[in-house]
Amino acid sequence: MSTIIGFNIGIHDAGVSLIQDGVIKAVYSEERFSNHKMKGFTISKSLDALIKDYQLNLDDVDHFVTSTSIVPAVEDVITKNYRGRIQYYSHQYCHALGALVFSGFHEKSDVMVLTLDGGDFNIHNLIHGEVIDNNVFNWLYKTIDQHWWGKFKNRHNACEGSISVYKNGELHLLKDFNANYGRLYLFGATMMIYYYRVTGTNVEGKIMGLAAKGQYNEHIYRTFRNLCVFNKETETFENHLPDECKTGNWEHGRILDSILIFLSKYSKEDVAYNLQKCVEDGCIELIEFYQSKHMCKYICVSGGFFANVKVNQVINEKLNFEEIFVMPAMNDEGISLGAALSKCVELGEYKFEPIKDVYLGKQYDMNTIRRFVKVRCMNYHPYTHNHIIDELKKGKVVGVFRGRAEFGPRSLGNRSILVDPTDKETFTKLNEKLNRSDVMPFAPVILEEYVDDILYCDKSKHTAEFMTLCYNVRPEWVDKIPAVVNRYDNTCRPQIVKKETNEWLHTLLTKYKEATGIPVLLNTSFNEHCSPIINEPLQAWHGMRDKLIDVLVLEDYIIYYDRCK
């Protein structure tokens, strides 16, 4: 059995993963340790933390694996000292295998696996505020060395998407794609930045929020559809996006002016609506094309494009699959683990099984927590769930820092902010507190036992445990939990909680239901907007100091703002 370190050092979402003896031990994201959102091109802090926490000697690591060629400017320990031992896997294969492994669909066979990425490095660069020399990108494109494991290992082209079929124990690549709907969506995000001043690190998410407020317009819709067309005869995308999107060369931020001048005549809400509808319709047509040939019963999706929970909802509702599974870390944060899994599966050391939870990040021991509390807090005491419920019933904002951090972009109860969902004013107040956009809905965390009462949720409940899929809310519940329902389309993006997955959160929800009759809480990530999810006790305390929260649950302690030094 082997010790495997997977890593990703791309433009964004860098990080490291550890698998030992076929068991996933940890996944650490660089941004959590650097406190720099979407940090890329280095794994120095996350790797150092992994080495320390698991007492690793890198000389004893059997395999180093990644999906990204080594950028010369990167000076991490792995890239400096272990370059000759690094093995590369295709970026899209890492996405695909991670989704397939965690889905549990391998036992059922007949599985379609679709991956779509956002595309060009410099589009990410523009949207997310990085400034990096184009020479780095040009070098990376020329020297990238990627391969698919098994039947795919001789494919060396860098692609932005893929579609595969898993049958009879093998993953068969059908087609890989270059520019696709992911790049189109990023083009729309870029346009929002220039013409509508939509800013921040989650512009794509804000487009989703704005879309719910817009209306269909044939002219806008056709403009977007004509920019990126899937040709069924050649099984390729005909990319008519601006040249700057194709090449990665952004000269003074110039994009296709004629299109943008045309679109600028319309409201940002209508533009967002038609962009969203365009990628939804396109994605459905793409999947239907391959489904007609292969008749799969299940589908897995991964890649940054599938952070779009509305697209995921459309796939779940409109296509004839028994279930959809969305990789919890669908963005490049999942690549380090996908690479490690690729090697582990190749060695025959990992059993395919459904993922139970994503609590794979950093954890602090209780001695560290006790020392911290004694230094920072004037009065503190152990809590019961009833203490927390009392605060929630008062409308207080409760920050939770306990157990292992979540892996991926969603907070699922261990690095979360929890609030009563029944007050319709909570949405506005909490957005102001967290400096969030008012177009981005909050998510409900729901007891598994009551999901069918609250949502139209007849399938794909496993992927809904990871807050990656939207559902329609039943009419009788829309006004009961207004703070977590999208007020424009009556949908929500739930986290379904099982006792065996998060016993602490399940118990809290159960007791909250007994006290209020509501088996739901508002759950959002514990961070200020545009900052990474918190990763250490001091950051949680800063959240209280800065009045992001009113009450802090820190492992076994409950702490109030007015009792802190």
C-alpha positions, 0 to 999 in steps of 0.5 A: 500500500502506498502514500500518495500526495496529489496537488494542484498549482494552477491559476486558482484553487491550488491545494494538496491531498493525501491518500495513505493505504487506500484511505483519503486522509486530508484535502487542504486548499491553499486559500484557506491557509494563505487567506487569499481567495482562489489562491494559485501557483503555490502550495507552500502553506497547504503543503507545510500544514499537511506535512506537520499535521500528518508527520510526513517525510516527503522522502517516504512518499511513494507517489507525487501526482498532479494535473498541471505542468510545473510553472517555473516561478513556482518554488514549492518543495515538491516542484524543487526537489521531487520533479523527477518523481511527479506523475501527470494525469489529464485535468479532465480525467481528474475531474471525471474520476473524482465524480465517478468514485464519490458517486457510488454509481460504479456498482450500477454501471451505465454511467455518463460522466461529463466535465466542463471547465470555464476555460481560458486562464486569462478570463479567470485572471480578469474576473478574479482580480489576478494580474499575471504576465501573459508569458507564463500562460503562453509557456504553460500552454506550450509545455503542458504535459497531461495524459489519461490513465489507462486507455487515455494515457496517450492523449496529450491535448489540453482540453476544457471538457470531456464526456465519458461512459463508465461500463463494465468496470471501465471508463471510456472517453467518448470525446474531449472538448475545447471551448464550451459553455463554461467559457461562454459563461465566463465571457458573460461574467466578463461582460458583466464586469465591464458594462454592469459593474458586477464585481467580486470573486463570485461573478458567475454566482451573481449572474445566476442570482440576477437571472432569476429576476430577468425575462426571456429576450429572443435577441439576447438569447440568440446572440449568446447561442450563436457564440458557442455551438455544438456541432453534432456531426463533428462532435465539436464546439464551434467557438465564435467567442472573441479572439481574446477568449480563444487565445488568452491575449487580453489587450487592455481588456478589449473584447468583442465590442459589437456584441457588448454594445448591443447587449448593453442596451438591455438590463443586466437582469435580462442579459443574465437570464438569457445567458443562463437559459442559453447554457442550460439549453445547450448543456441539455442538448449536448447530454441528450445527443450522447444519451441517445447513443449510450442510454445511460441510467446515471450521470456524474458531472464535474468541472467549474461550470457545474458550480451552476446549481441551476444547470444541475437542477435542469439536468436533474429534472428534464433528462431521463436519468435516475440520478445525477451526482455533482462532485462536491468540489466540482471546481479545481479545488477537487483536482488535487484529490482527483489526481491522487485518486487516479494513481490510487485507482491505477494501483488497485488500492482504492475501492469505489464507494459513495462519499459519506462526507467532505470533512477532510480539512484542518482540525484543531485539537481541544488543548489548542482550543482551550488555550485560545479561549483562555487568552481571548475570552473573558467569560466562556463556558461549555454549551448545550444545543439548547443554548444555541437554539435560544440564541437562534430564536432571538434572531442571533447570527451564530458562527460555528467552528468545530471538527474538521473543515469542509473540503470544497466551496460549500460550508456544511455545518463545521465552518458555517453561519447559522440563522433562523430562516423564518424572518423574511428580513433576515435575507437583507440584514445578513447580506449587509452584515456579510457584505454580500450581494443581494442577488445571491440567495442563502441555502437551507440546511434541512433534516433528512426526515423532512425533505419530502415535506418541504421540497419537490425532491424525488431523486438525487438526494445524495448529491443534495447533501453537498449543496450542489443542486437546486429544488423547487420549494413546496408552496406551503413552505415558501412563506414559512422559511422565506430567508432561504427561498429564492423569492423570484422562482421559489427554489432553494439550494439545500444541504440535506443532513443525515445523522450518520454524516454530521451527528452534531448538526442533525441533533441541533436541527432535531432540537430546533424542530422540537422547539419551533416546529421548523426542521430548517436553518439558514446555512451560509459559509463562515467568511466575509464575502470575497474572502476564503472560508475561515480556517483557524480559531483566530479567524472565527474570533475576528468574525465576532470582533468584526460583528459578522456574527453575534455568537460563536460556537468554538468546539465545546464552547459558546462565546458572546461578543460582549464577553470577548477581550 
